């Protein structure tokens, strides 16, 4: 034993663990320097990290003898393999945990066709590449070798695709999500094909069946363990460290068993995350604890290790250089051609098809695993080394080229691929409605969940709902100076998670209860910032999440005596800044507590009224009403306020809206706006009122005084009043109402409805439509 240890020390002058740790640290430092330079040119982090690995590897720094002896030792390769295995396992689990399952279900056919296009052309080009290898490198033909080359060309690395899309800020777009889904299908298909090809015996096939049963068993175990942990830690934000390690140990152990029997654990790790329960503290803890480490340490080192294996001296020979260039060209061409054919069939624009093709051309670590697991008798040692160097060269250069090209295309076509700022009035949202609800504390959560429920359970089209907790960062903050081992179980090393207090637990519990009851997933976010700068974080999140409408919380809350009491001034300032700068439509919700709007249910049917005076904001409010009109427990009524030139016409008038068919040759902007209003109301009446789905009343008023009286008459009839902020210009119906205006951000009508003077029990939702001109001016 001692002799073996001395022999190992003689063979490895440095401790392999120290060498591996130093390599990881070096990759992080060098990649950060590269990223600071390359981000000015719009290049993503993975490109910088792969370049950092190339610089640290045998292509540059490791050509120095001392550096080479330190990093490249006989036993360090095993450490690198273990490190890459653990990193790949954790990330694939996290990718499954973060996967948008509803989107994947809706677009499974589309993603499968796109992936199949690249796979089919990739297989054909792979056959050509294999024949070329035999001719140029004079390597003997082998079925295992041929299938591996084909899989390398046809494969897409989902971790690289996911991270590149996230870095380039289009992961939440249809193109980004479609690319991730297609890359997953492509990668899982290649893993399955490789397993079938390498199943040379019934014994190997039988082991595969047993490992599949092991995967299913662990999915079931995770489900029950997650439920048990959720019940056990009801009054905590997260599960304990010990419980977290149990889940992580089960994941890594299962993946290790799968790899031990010659199978790639990528598919199983992804399946563990995909099938993990979405609600509860367990999932929230796994996402919180794994996300930071994965995106800031694991993935940079993972990409850096890919570049570290590249040796530029290999492509010094003429035949090797020609073969590398040929395989890179074939890899790119196969994905572009196959994807464009699929996109043409699916009627997807060519620009999106090209971006999808380059994204699906990204390679990763799975290709190395496939080549390393070839049977020993497939090639002689010299040929096997040449082939592995070839695959490494193709993977690294191909990924760098594809990453740079995608970044260039997105920068050049930024307007096309960026978040489209479309109002709800103009956009039908046939594919998806993305909404963001913001709360400042736990008292606001029930009303926001009610709003999310009203939209998500009404629309036939899918709704993606986000809930953002806005937490004020104190001016004077005291940081914890505790070491990690001094923290209590469940505490965080960063004290930022302490902000929000018990509100965080109550908000999480409310969201979990709603998700369990309705199976509607609410994705949670948290912003901790000074009130002066909080709107910037919110607006950035709107861009990143590609939200269509955001719902804010009014800065006043109702007391027990029914009066409205102001909260923190910073809340109002934040709301006002978001109204000015938000790149989407904005709604401000005035909560009246138990007497106001609640979550619609069979026990709590909600009567909602839309107040229409005219103007762009009222049309946007009406568009919101269309989206909730189909809810089984919502009774919607449109109250159309119209100007009466004489005092003889007052009161309610049930009937069809008045329509003037006279063609005006010379129309002012006010007349055009009035015509648009009439057309919108007429369309709404025909589609929703005539079938009896929505109630309709007309109210004729002469001035602001009569309007205020009409509002007082209806204040207790409805649980929620929806109205536009303004945008109706100078209207005689609101003349004089602004004299007592207290909160201009709500508009003239909204301010009256939210005031204590009206003495109403109804909640109020004030909508402001997104307009390019307003956002550009600010």
N, C-alpha and C positions, 0 to 999 in steps of 0.2 A: 504494500500500500504506500509506504513512504517512498519506495523507489519509483512508483508510478507518479506520485506527486512531484518528486524531484525532476522526473523526465518531462512532466507537463510544464514545470517552471522553466526548464531549460529550453523547451520549445516555444513557450510564450513568455517573452521578457517582461511583459506588463500584465497586470490583472485584467482579464477580458471584461469583467463587469465595469471596471473603471474606464476602460477604453470605450465601451458602449455608451456609458453615461456622458463621457466627454464628447463623443460624436453627436449625441442628441443635443447637448448644450451648444456645441459649435454650429449645428444646423440652425438652431433657434436664433443665435446671434447673427450669423451671416445672412439668413433669410430676412431678418428684420431690416438689416442694412439695405439689402436688395429691394425690399418692398418700399422703403422710404424713397428710393430713387425711381422705381418702376411705376409706382402708383400715380406719378405725375403724368405718365403716358397712358393711364387707364388700364394697366396690366394687373391681373388678379394675384392674390397671394400664392396659390399653388405653383404658378410659374416661378416666382421668386424662391419658393422653397425647394423646387426641383433644381434650380440653378445653384442654390446653396449646397445641395448634395453633390452636384457635379464639381463645384470648386473644392469641396472637402475631400472628394474621392480620388481615385487613381488617375483621373484626367488632369488634375492640377496639383493640389497640395500634397496628396498622397504619393506623388512621384518622388517627393523628397524621401530619402531612405529612412530617416528617423521617424517621420510622420507615418510612413508606410508600415514600419515595424510596430508602431503603436496601435494603429487602427486596424490593419489587416493582419491578423494572426490566425493560426490554425483553428483555434476554438472560438474566435469571435463570431464566425459565421453562424454558429448555433445560437448565440445570444441574439444576433440580428433577426434570425428566423422567429425566435420566441417573441421578441419585441413586436415584430410586424404581425405575428399571429394574434397577439393580445390586442393590439391597436385595431386591427381589421375587425376582430370580433366585437369589440366595444362599439366601434362606429356603425357597423351594420345593424347592431341592436338598436342604437340610438336613431338611425335612419328609419327603421321600422316603427319605432315609437313616435317619431315626428311625422310619419307619412300621413298625407291627407287621404284617408280611406274613402270618403264619399266621392272625391274627385277621381280617384283611381277606379272606382266602380263605374262611374259615369263614362269614363274615357278609356276603359279597358280595351275595347275594340279598336279605337283609333291608335292607342299606343302599341297594341299588338301588331297592327298593320305596318306601322312605321318601323318597329323593331324587326319584323319579318323581312321587310324590304332590304334593310342593311345586312341581315343575317344571310339571306339567299345570295345576294351579290357577293358578300364576303366569303362564302363557301366557294363560289366559282373562282374568285380571284385567289383564294387560298390554294386551290388545286394548281393554278398556274404558278403561284409563288413556290410551291413545293417542287414542281418539275424544274423550275429555274434554279433552285438550290442544288438539286442533284447534278445539274449540268455545270453550274459555275463553281460550286464548292466541292464537287465530286464526293458527295455523301451517299451512302448506300440507302436504297429505298426501304421504307418500313411503314406499315400501316399505322402504328402508334405515333410515329414521328410525323407522318402526313396529317393525321387528325389533330395533333397538337398545333401544328403550323396553321391549319385552317381555323381552329378555335381562337388562336392568338389574333388573327386578322379579323375574325367576325365578332369578337368580344367587345363589350363596352364597359368601362369601369364606372359603376354607379357612384362610388364614393367621390371620385374625381369630378364627375358631372354635377353632383349635388353641391360640392364645395365651390366649384367654379361659378355655378349659377347663383349661389348665395353671395359670393364675393362681388359679382357684377350686378347685384341688386335687381335680378329679374327672376328669382326663385319662385315668387308668388304669382308671376304672370302665367298665362296659359302656355306659352312657349316653354318656360322654365319647368313647370310641373309636368308637361307632356314629355320633355326630354328626360327628366328623372324617371318617370314611369317606363318609358321606352328603354332606357338604359338598364333598369332593373329586370325587365322582361328579357332583354338581350343577354345580360349576365347570367341570370338563372337558367336560361336555355343553354348557354355554353357550358355551365357547370353540370347540368343534367346530361348533355351530350358527352362531355368528358367522362362522366361517371359510367355511362352506358358503354362507351368505347373501351374503357379500361377494365370493365367487368369481364375478365377473360374466363371466369369460371362461375359455376352455380354457387360456390361457397362465397365468392365476392359479392354476388347478387343477393344472397341471403343475408350477408352482413349489412348491405344497404337497406333491406327491408327492416331489419332490427333497429338500425339507426333512425329510420323514419318513425318507427314506433316510439323510440326514445324521445324524439323531437316532439311528437304529439303528447306524450306523457308529461314532458316538462312544461309544455304550454298549459296543460290542465293544472299542474301543480302551481305554476305561477299565478294562475287566476285565483285559486283558493288562498294562496299565501298573501296575495295582494288584498283580498277581501278581509282576511284576518288582521293584517297590519292596519288597514283603514279603521277597523272597529277598535283596535287596541290603542291607537294614538289619536283619539278624537279631539283632544284639547291641545294638540301640538301642530306646528306648521308643517313639519316633516317627520318622516320615520327616523328611528335612531340609526347611528352609524353601524351598529351590529346587524340590524335588519337589512340595511343597504348592502353590506358585505355578503350577506346570505344570498341575495338575489344575484349579485355580481359573481359569486363563487359558483352558483348553479350554472350560470351562463357560460363562464370560462371552462368549467369542467365538462359540460356537455359538448362544447366546441372542440375541446381537446380530445375527447373520446372519438368524435367523428373524424378528426384529422389523423388520429392514431391508426385508423383502419383505411387510410388512403383516400378519403373523401374530403372535398373542400367544404368547410363549415360556413361559408358565406350565406348560402340559402337558409340554413337553419338559424343562424344568428339573426338574420333579417326577419324570419318568421316569428322568432321569440318576441321581438319588439312589436311586430305588426299585430300579433294576437294578444298582446298584453292589455289588460283593462285600462281604459282611458280615464276613468274618473277616480278620484280619491287622492289621498296624500302620498301613496306609494309611487304612483306614476309621476306626480309633481316632484317628489324627492329625487327620483331617478333622472328626470329631465334637468333639474336644477344642479345636481351634483355632477352629472356626466357632461352636460353641455359645455361648461366653462373649460374643463380639462380637455375635452375632445377638440374644441375649436381653437384653443390657444396653445396646446402642447401636443396632443396625440396626432392630429392631422398634419401640422407642420413637420413633425419628425417623420411621419409616415411617408409624406411626399418627398422629404429630403433623403430618406433611405432609398427611394426609387432612383433619384439622381446619383446617389453615392455609388450605386452599382455600375454606372456607365463608365466605360474606359474608351476615351477618344482614340487611343492608339490602335484599337481593333479595326477601325475603319481606314487605317493607313494603307492597307493593301488594296490594289485595284479591284479585284473580284469582290472583296468584302464591301468596299465602298459602293460598287454598282449594286450589290445585293441589298444593302441597307436602303439606298435611295429607291430601288425598285419596290421594296416591301412597304416603305412609307407611302410612296405614290399609290400603290395598290390598296393600302389600308384606307387612305383618304378618299380615293376614287370610289371604292366599293360602298362606303358609307354615304357619300354625297349622291351617287347615282341611285342607290337603293332607296334612300330617304326621299329624294326628289320624285321618283316614280310613285312612292307611297303617298306623298303630299299632293301630287297631281291627281291621284285617285280620290283623295279625301277633300280636294278643293282647298288645300291650305296654300297661302301665298308663297311664292318662290323664295322671298327673303327669309321667311320663317323656316322653310325647308332647308336652306343652306346652313342656317345657324344650327338647326337640329342635326344636320349631317355632321358638322364639325364637332358638336358636343358628343354625339354617339361615337365619334372616332377616338375619343379620349381613352387611354389605356391606363392600367394600374398594376397592382401587385399580384393579382390572380394569375396573370400570364407567367410570372416567374414560378409560381407554385405548380402550374401545369407542366412546365419544362423540367422542373426538378423531380417530379414524380413519374417521369418516364421510366419504364423497366430498364434495368441496368444493361441488359443484353441488346437494347435497341441500337445503340451507337457505341463506337469505341470512345475511350476517354477524350481523345483529341477532338473528334468530331462533335462530341457532346459539349465540350467547352466552346467550340466555335459557334454552335447553334445557340447556346445560352447567351454568349456575347452579342450575337446577332439580334436575338429577341430583346435584350436589354437596350441595345442601341435604338431599335425600332420603337420600343415603348417610350423611352425618354424623349427622343427627338420628336416623335409623333405627338406626344402630349404637349410639349412646349409649343410646337407649331400650331396645333389646333387651339390651344389656349390663347395664343397671341392673336390668331385670326379672328376668333370669336369676340375677343375684347375690341378689336379694331372695327368689326362689323357693327357691334352694339354702340360704339362711340360714334361711328359715321351715321348710323340710322337711329340715333338716340330718340328722336321724336316719335319714331314708329314703334319702338319697343318700350318706351317709357309708359308710365301710368297715364291712361287716357282720362282727362278731366271732363267727364260727361255728367250732366245733371240727370236726376231721376226722371224729369219730364221728357228729356230727349231720348234717353236710353231706355229700351224696353227690358234690359237685363234678362234676356231669354236664357242665357247660359248660367249666370250666377249673380247674386247680390252679396256684396261684401260690406259689412257694417261694423262700426266700432262704437262701443258704449263706454263712457268714462265715468268713474266714480271717485269722489274724494274721501269717502269713508263708508262704513258698513250700513249707515242709515239710508244710503242711496241704492243699495244693491237690489232690493226687492222690485223697485220700479223699473230698473234697467233690465232685470231678467224678464219682467212683464213685457217690456218693449221687444226684447229679443224673441220672446215666445209669440208675440202677436205677428211678427214678420215671418219667423221660421216655420210656424204651423199654418200659415195662410197661403204662402206662395207655392205654386207647383214647381217653380224653378228653385234650385238649391240656394241656401243662404249660408254664408260663412260668417260666423259671429265672433267678434273679439271683445273682450272686456279688459279695460285698462284701468289700473289703480293708480291715481295721481297722488303722490305723497310729497309733502313739502320737506325740503332739506333745511334743517335749522341753520341759522346764520353762524352760530357757535356750536361746533360739533366736537365731541370728545371721542377720540378713537380708542379702541381697545388695544392694550399693549400686552395681551396674553399670548403665550405660546400655544401651539395646537393642542398639546397634551393637557393644557390647563383649562380648556373649554369643557363645559358641561355637555353631556350627551345630547345631541340634537342641535347644539349651537353651531353657528357659522364662524369661520375664521374672519370674514369681513363683516363689520357691523352694519353694513348697508341694509342687510336683510332685517335688521331690527326695526327699521323705519316702517311705520304703519301700525305698530302695536298689535293689539288684539283685533283690530279691524281686519287684518289679513286672515286670521283664522275664521272669523265670521263670514267674510266674503268667500273664502274657499269652501266652507261648509255649504253655503247657499248655492254656489255653482255646482258642487258635487251632487247635492240633493236634486237640483233641476235636471242634471244630466242623467242621473239614475232613473228619474221618473219619466222623462221624455225621450231619452236616448239622443238628444240634441247636444252636440259637443260645443262648448264655449271655450275658445282659446284665450288664455289669460296672459296679460302683459303687465309690467310694473314700471312706472317712471318715478325716479327719486331725483328731484331737482329743486332749485330755488324757483319761486313763483315767477320771478322776472324772466326766467329763461325756459320755463316749463313748456310754453307753447311751441318752442322750436323742436323739442323732443316729440311732442304730439304730432306736429306737422310732418316731421321726418318719418314717423311711424305710419302716418297716412299714406305717404309716398311708397314706403317699403311694402306695406300690406295691401296697397292698391284698393283702398277703401272708397266706396261710393258715397256713404253718408256717415257722419259722426254725430253721436248724441252726447251732449254735455249736461252737467248738473247745474241748475240755477244756484246762485250763491246764497239765496235765502231759503229758510226752512220754516215750516209751520209749527207754531207753539200749540200747547194744549187748548189755549183759549181761541185758537183759530187765526191769530195774528201772524204775520210773516216777520221773521227775525233774521237779520243779516248775519252771515257767517264771516269767515275771514275775507279781508279785502283782496287778498291775493287770488282767491277763487274768481272773483269778478274780473280782475285784471287779466287773468289767464283766459277766461271765456271771451273777453273782448278781443284779445290778440288772436285767438284761434279763429274767431269770426272774420277778422280782417285777412288772415294769412292762410287759412285752411284751403288746400287744393281739392276740396270736395264740398258737397252740400253739408250744412250744419243744422242740427236741431238742439235747442235748449229746452230741457225738461224741468218744469216747475212742479214739484211733488207736493201733494196735499195729504200725504200719509194714508191712513186707513179709510178716509172718506173719498179719496181720489182713485186714480187708476191702479188696478191690481193685475196680477197675472190672470189672463182669461182661463176659465175652467168651467166645468159643468156646475160647480157650486158658486161660481162668481162670474156671471155673464156681464160683460162690459158694454155700456152704451157710450158710443163715441160720436162726436159731432165734428165735422169739418166746416169751418167758417170761411166762406169764399167772398172776398170783396173785389178781387181782381189784381192783376200784376203777376210778375214772374215768381215771386216767393209763394203766393197763394196757389199758383199752378203746381209748384214743387210740392206743397203740402197736399194738394189733391192727388199728386202722383204717389205720395206715401200712403194715402188712404186707399188707393187702388190695391196696394200690396197687402193690406190687412183686411180687405173687404170679404175675402173668402173664409176667414176664420169662423169655425162653427160656433164659437162663444163670444163673438163680437157683433153687436148691432150698430151699424154705421148709418149716420144721417148727414146729408149734405145740406147745409143752410146757406142759401145763396142770397147775399145782401145786394140789393139793387137800389139805385138812386131814384127817388120819386120826385118829379118836378113839382108836384102839387101835394098839399097836405091831405088830400082826400083819400089817397091810396096808402093805407097803413095796415098793419097786422100781417098775419101769415096768409099766404096764398098757395095752396097745394096745387101743383100743376106743372106743365112743361115750361122750361125756361123761355123767356121772350127772345125772339130772333128777328133781326132786321136784315132782309135780303137785298136791300138797296145797294147797288154798286156805287161806291164813291170814287170818282176819278182823281180827286186830289185829297189824299188822306194825310193827316198829321200823324206824328208818332203816337200820340195819345189815342187816336182813332184806330191805328194799326194794332196797338196793344189791346184795345177794347174788342176788336174783331177776333184776335187770338183767344182772348178770354171766353168769348161767346162760343167759339169753335170747340174749345177744350171742355166747357161745361156741357155743350150739346152732345159731344162724343161720350162723356162720362154718363150723361143721362140715358143715352141709347143703350150703352153697354151694361150698366149696373142698375139704374133706377127702373127702367121699363120692365126688366125681368123680375122685379120685386126684391132684388138682392140688397139694395140700399134705399133708405128713405130719402125723401127730398121735400124741402120747403123753401119758399121764397119769402124774403122779408124786405119790404120797401121802406126806406128811411130817407129823410131829407137832409139831415145834418148829423154832426157828432153827438149831439144831445140825444136824439132819437136812437142812434146806434148804441149808446151807452145804456139807455133804458131797455133796448131789446136784449142786450147781453145780460142784464140783470134778470130778465124774465126767464132766461134759459140756464142760468148758472147752476141750478141744482138738479137739472134733468139728466145731465151726462156726467160720467166719471172722468172723461178726458175730452178736452177741446183742442183741436189741431188747427193752427192758423199760420199764415205766412208772416214773416217779419215786416215786410214793407214792399218796396218795388212797385207800388201801385200809383206813384206820382201824387200829384195834388188831387185828392178825392174829396168832394163835398160831403161824402158819408162820414169822414173822420175829421171834419173841420172843427177845431176847438178842443179836440180830445188831447192834443199834445201839450195843452197849457199846463196840465198837472202831471206830465210825463216824468217818471222817476228813474226808469231804467231804459234808456234809448236802445240798448242792445236787443231788447225784445220787440221793438217796434211799437207803434201807437196802440194797436189793439191788444197785442200781447202784454204790454205794460199794464193796461187796465185790468186784464184778466188775472194777472199775477199779483195785483195790489190787494192790500187788506181792505180797502174801501169797498170793493165789490162784494166782499163777504161771501165768496163762493166756496163750495166744497169740491169743485172739479180740478183735477190736475190739468196742466196746460203744456202743450208741445208747440214751440215756435220754430218754424222752419225758415232757413235762409238758403236760397238756391246759389249754387256755385256759378260765378260769372267770371270769364277770363279777364274782362276789362278791370274788374275790381281787384283781382289778385295781382294783375300786372302793375296797377297803380301803387300798390302797397309794397 
